[in-house]
């Protein structure tokens, strides 16, 4: 017995799959460009970008909706020893950074800046070596979501840090620095 409606459904599904496959093929150049922007962005972050470019580049820097906005959730901020001395890290051991233009005030890293430097979403709990009195949150300028702060500085991950203990963002653009347990930028 013939079922024309099944053939139509299969044909429509095949057309949709073909359209999706061809659209994904065109994104190769865009993905390469987005990756190049995310890689190049840290060197050129003296002034934060004002547009939104997409998701961050590391699993530790997960965002909500791929918009670069911080994902909601409870974070842990702790300390670890590094080549820079004692620094702040998240619960997975990923280095946390401050952005000098923030000036212990609201975040000025938005849009494309968040692609390379995802905000640490709050609220947060104090882990080992962290002064709980210095830990707080501030509202993100895009959507009002909570970003973890330490000594008033909004905290960020760096998309170029692939593993716990990486400090690849240190000193980039003369604006991004790991944070010491007293809540100050780490020199060096």
NULUM-829956 format. One line per 2 residues: number of its first residue (from 1); their letters; for each residue x, y, z of C-alpha. Coordinates in steps of 0.1 Angstrom, whole numbers. Layout:
NUM) a) X,Y,Z ~ ...
***
This chain:
1) xx) 0,0,0 ~ 12,34,-9
3) xx) 14,62,16 ~ 18,95,-3
5) xx) 17,115,29 ~ 48,97,43
7) xx) 67,104,11 ~ 58,141,13
9) xx) 69,142,50 ~ 102,125,41
11) xx) 108,148,12 ~ 101,179,33
13) xx) 124,165,60 ~ 151,159,33
15) xx) 148,195,20 ~ 150,209,55
17) xx) 181,188,62 ~ 197,199,29
19) xx) 190,236,37 ~ 205,232,71
21) xx) 236,214,58 ~ 242,241,32
23) xx) 237,269,57 ~ 262,252,80
25) xx) 287,250,52 ~ 286,287,47
27) xx) 293,293,83 ~ 329,279,81
29) xx) 343,313,71 ~ 322,330,97
31) xx) 333,306,124 ~ 369,311,114
33) xx) 364,349,115 ~ 347,347,149
35) xx) 375,325,162 ~ 401,350,149
37) xx) 382,379,165 ~ 380,360,199
39) xx) 417,353,196 ~ 427,388,186
41) xx) 403,406,209 ~ 424,403,240
43) xx) 453,421,225 ~ 430,449,214
45) xx) 409,453,245 ~ 421,487,257
47) xx) 386,499,248 ~ 358,473,252
49) xx) 337,466,221 ~ 301,476,220
51) xx) 286,448,199 ~ 277,412,207
53) xx) 296,384,189 ~ 285,352,205
55) xx) 296,324,228 ~ 329,322,247
57) xx) 356,299,237 ~ 360,277,268
59) xx) 337,254,287 ~ 346,272,320
61) xx) 332,303,305 ~ 297,292,298
63) xx) 272,318,289 ~ 234,321,287
65) xx) 219,320,252 ~ 254,323,236
67) xx) 252,361,240 ~ 283,365,261
69) xx) 262,373,291 ~ 271,353,322
71) xx) 252,321,329 ~ 232,320,361
73) xx) 246,298,388 ~ 265,296,420
75) xx) 302,301,416 ~ 330,294,440
77) xx) 360,318,443 ~ 391,304,459
79) xx) 429,309,457 ~ 457,289,442
81) xx) 494,292,439 ~ 507,301,404
83) xx) 538,315,387 ~ 523,349,397
85) xx) 520,340,433 ~ 486,334,451
87) xx) 457,343,427 ~ 419,339,426
89) xx) 404,310,407 ~ 369,297,402
91) xx) 357,263,415 ~ 373,245,386
93) xx) 407,261,391 ~ 404,286,362
95) xx) 421,319,367 ~ 400,349,374
97) xx) 409,384,360 ~ 400,420,366
99) xx) 397,447,339 ~ 414,480,348
101) xx) 389,502,330 ~ 362,488,353
103) xx) 379,508,381 ~ 362,488,409
105) xx) 329,499,395 ~ 304,485,371
107) xx) 316,463,343 ~ 327,481,311
109) xx) 334,448,292 ~ 304,442,270
111) xx) 296,428,236 ~ 326,414,218
113) xx) 347,420,249 ~ 326,393,267
115) xx) 334,368,239 ~ 371,367,249
117) xx) 365,377,286 ~ 333,360,299
119) xx) 320,374,331 ~ 319,351,362
121) xx) 282,347,370 ~ 271,352,405
123) xx) 262,347,432 ~ 295,332,446
125) xx) 307,314,477 ~ 341,320,493
127) xx) 365,291,489 ~ 398,285,505
129) xx) 420,316,509 ~ 392,341,499
131) xx) 381,369,522 ~ 343,365,522
133) xx) 339,402,531 ~ 355,412,497
135) xx) 331,389,477 ~ 300,403,462
137) xx) 280,408,430 ~ 272,436,406
139) xx) 245,439,380 ~ 256,434,344
141) xx) 249,464,322 ~ 232,443,294
143) xx) 206,425,314 ~ 210,431,351
145) xx) 222,396,358 ~ 247,391,386
147) xx) 285,392,380 ~ 308,382,408
149) xx) 330,410,422 ~ 360,408,446
151) xx) 371,440,464 ~ 347,458,441
153) xx) 363,445,409 ~ 340,425,384
155) xx) 356,391,378 ~ 362,375,344
157) xx) 375,343,328 ~ 398,345,298
159) xx) 388,325,267 ~ 425,317,260
161) xx) 429,298,292 ~ 422,262,283
163) xx) 431,244,316 ~ 432,251,353
165) xx) 462,271,362 ~ 466,288,328
167) xx) 474,325,331 ~ 474,334,294
169) xx) 453,366,300 ~ 478,381,324
171) xx) 488,417,313 ~ 470,415,280
173) xx) 463,450,266 ~ 479,464,297
175) xx) 444,461,311 ~ 437,425,322
177) xx) 453,411,353 ~ 449,381,376
179) xx) 436,390,411 ~ 455,385,444
181) xx) 437,374,476 ~ 435,410,488
183) xx) 416,419,457 ~ 442,438,438
185) xx) 457,433,403 ~ 487,410,402
187) xx) 517,428,386 ~ 542,408,365
***
